Amino acid sequence: MTEQTYCDRLVQDTPFLMGPGRLSEQQVDRIILQLNRYYPQILSNKDAEKFRNPKASLRVRLCDLLGHLQRSTERDCQEFYRALYIHAQPLHSRLPSRHTLQNSDCTELDSGTASRGLSDRGPVAFLACLGLAAGLALLIYCCPPDPKVLPGARRVLGFSPLIIDRHVSRFLLAFLTDDLGGL
């Protein structure tokens, strides 16, 4: 699947953003000011004054702003999304393009085309998994058969299948059933 650009996303999200009650006048003004102050190459002072004109309705101003951004570069659209996230985060999370991206990510994972190995997740994930495996190995193999030595260890191992992957949980459950049979 081809990756969707920010400009494509803006075209897809424009009808949603233009809906009544989606963006308040203050939110639109804050977005315009952020694009003008931090990125004057996106919105010049003249453009910012035009889009913040109190004589024009909010709908017209927003339509003009979105049209201006659709005709500009990919970076300009990306900065608009950043400003939208900062000033209207609940609205940003409900954008149609975000749902499309999330659904496409799920279908790729379901089809197996976007598999990630442990090495792709970074060194922290590797060390966390290694530490978990070493800790469980110590608990399982080094614990004496006397349950009085580590009375809480059996409870921890009993709840750990809820957290740990299903392949490991089979071995832990087998260990617990063997241990409980001797009590």
WOGIJO-V555205 format. One record per pair of residues at least 24 apart in sequence whose ideal C-beta (glycine too) atoms are under 10 Angstrom apart, sorted by the first residue. I is the first residue (numbers start at 1). GAP is how many residues later the second one is. If there is no record, write none. Layout:
# WOGIJO-V555205
I	GAP
I	GAP
This chain:
# WOGIJO-V555205
1	103
1	104
1	106
1	107
1	112
1	113
3	98
3	101
4	93
4	96
4	97
4	100
5	69
5	72
5	73
6	63
6	67
6	68
6	69
6	70
6	71
6	72
6	73
6	74
6	75
6	76
6	91
7	62
7	63
7	64
7	65
7	66
7	67
7	68
7	69
7	70
7	71
7	73
8	62
8	66
8	69
8	89
8	92
9	68
9	69
9	71
9	72
9	86
9	87
9	88
9	89
9	91
9	92
10	56
10	57
10	59
10	60
10	62
10	64
10	66
10	67
10	68
10	70
10	71
10	74
10	85
10	87
11	55
11	59
11	66
11	86
12	83
12	84
12	85
12	88
13	53
13	67
13	68
13	71
13	78
13	79
13	81
13	82
13	83
13	84
13	85
13	87
14	48
14	49
14	52
14	53
14	55
14	56
14	82
15	51
15	81
16	75
16	78
16	79
16	80
16	81
17	45
17	46
17	48
17	49
17	63
17	67
17	71
17	74
17	78
17	79
18	41
18	44
18	45
18	48
19	40
19	72
20	38
20	39
22	40
22	66
22	69
22	72
22	73
23	35
23	36
23	39
23	61
23	64
23	65
23	68
24	34
24	63
24	64
24	67
25	27
25	29
25	32
25	33
25	36
25	37
26	61
26	62
27	31
27	35
27	56
27	57
27	59
27	60
27	61
27	64
28	24
28	30
28	33
28	34
28	37
28	56
28	59
28	60
29	25
29	29
29	32
29	58
30	53
30	54
30	56
30	57
30	58
31	31
31	34
31	48
31	49
31	51
31	52
31	53
31	55
31	56
31	57
32	29
32	30
32	33
32	48
32	51
33	50
33	54
34	45
34	46
34	48
34	49
34	50
34	52
34	53
35	30
35	33
35	34
35	41
35	44
35	45
35	47
35	48
38	41
38	44
38	45
39	36
39	37
39	40
39	41
39	43
39	44
41	31
41	32
41	34
41	35
41	38
42	26
42	27
42	30
42	31
42	33
42	34
42	35
42	37
42	38
42	41
43	25
43	26
43	29
43	33
43	36
43	37
129	36
132	28
132	31
132	32
132	36
133	31
133	35
136	24
136	28
136	32
136	35
136	36
136	39
139	33
139	36
140	31
140	32
140	35
140	39
143	32
143	36
145	34
145	37
147	32
147	33
147	35
147	36
154	25
154	26
154	29
